[in-house]
C-alpha cells in the first residue's frame, strides 16, 4: 500500500531538514532501473505533501551547523544564478530544455489574468513539459505550478514527478519562492505560502551518510529513537 506523508514547516530550511529526517525513517529503498544514476540506490517517499507557511523567511537555503563540517547543499548565490533558468527561455549549449522555456510566457499571462480579470479563477496554472518530453533522457522533474490568491496573498501549489531532496529541493524551492515574490509584486498582492508534492522525493545513496550526520542519526539511533 502507498504510504502518504505530510510535512508542515515554518520556512525553507525547516522543510529541508524535516524531509531529510523523515526520509531516513520512512523512505523506501530501491535500485534505480531507469533514470539519473541508474544502478544506484534511492531512499524515496511513496508520496509526500509539504506545506511551507513562511517560505520567504530568510535564509532560503539550508542551515548547516559549522561544527558538522558538511558543505551546504546550496552554495551562497546559487539560487539567484538559477532563477533565469526558471524564468527565461534562454538555453545553454547541451541543454535539452529549461523550465523557463515553458514558464516564461505563462508567467506573463498569469500576471495579466489576475490583474485584469480578478482573483476568482482556477485557470492560473503554469505547466512544464509537453508530450514529447517523455522521449528525453531526463524529462523535466518540475511538471507544474498552480496558483491561488487568497486573503490578499499569492500562494503556489507545485508538483515534481521526481525530486532530489539533498540538492534539488532547496535550490528549486528557493528559486520558486523568488519567482512567487516577483509575481506577487507584479500583481499587487502580498507573498504567500507554498504547497508542494511529489511521488518521487528521494535521497541518492551517495548522500545517505551526510544526511545521517546532519540529522544526528546513526544506525543505532534509527533503531532506538532515544539515542537521536
MOMODA-V433454 format. One record per residue. D_LAST is the distance of its C-alpha to the last C-alpha in Angstrom with 1 decimal. Layout:
d_last
D_LAST
D_LAST
//
This chain:
d_last
28.3
27.0
23.6
23.8
20.9
21.4
19.4
20.8
20.2
21.8
22.9
22.6
19.7
17.7
18.8
18.0
14.4
14.0
16.0
14.0
10.7
12.7
14.8
12.3
11.7
15.4
17.6
20.5
21.3
25.0
27.6
29.6
33.2
34.6
33.5
31.7
30.4
32.1
31.0
27.4
24.4
22.6
19.6
21.3
21.2
24.4
25.1
23.2
24.6
23.2
24.8
24.8
26.5
27.3
27.3
29.8
27.6
27.3
25.8
26.0
24.0
20.2
18.9
17.4
16.6
19.3
17.3
15.5
19.0
18.6
21.8
21.8
22.4
25.4
27.7
29.4
32.5
31.8
31.6
35.1
36.4
35.0
36.6
40.2
38.8
37.9
41.0
43.9
45.6
46.0
44.9
44.4
46.1
44.4
42.5
43.3
42.4
40.5
39.0
41.6
44.5
43.7
42.4
44.8
47.8
45.6
44.0
47.6
48.6
45.7
46.4
50.1
49.5
47.6
50.0
53.1
52.4
49.9
46.3
47.0
46.4
44.1
45.7
43.8
41.7
41.3
41.0
40.0
41.7
44.8
45.9
46.5
42.9
41.9
44.1
42.1
39.9
37.1
37.9
36.5
32.9
33.5
36.0
36.7
36.3
37.5
38.3
39.1
40.4
39.5
40.0
41.4
38.3
37.9
34.9
33.9
32.9
31.9
31.6
30.4
31.4
29.0
26.4
24.4
21.1
20.3
23.7
25.9
24.2
23.9
27.4
29.0
27.8
28.7
32.2
32.6
31.7
34.5
36.8
36.2
37.0
40.2
41.3
40.6
42.7
45.4
45.6
45.6
42.5
39.1
35.9
33.7
30.6
29.3
28.5
27.7
27.3
27.2
27.4
26.3
23.3
21.7
19.9
22.1
20.9
21.8
18.9
16.1
15.1
15.4
13.3
10.4
11.1
11.5
8.4
6.4
6.0
8.0
10.2
8.7
5.1
7.6
9.6
7.6
5.4
5.6
3.8
0.0
//
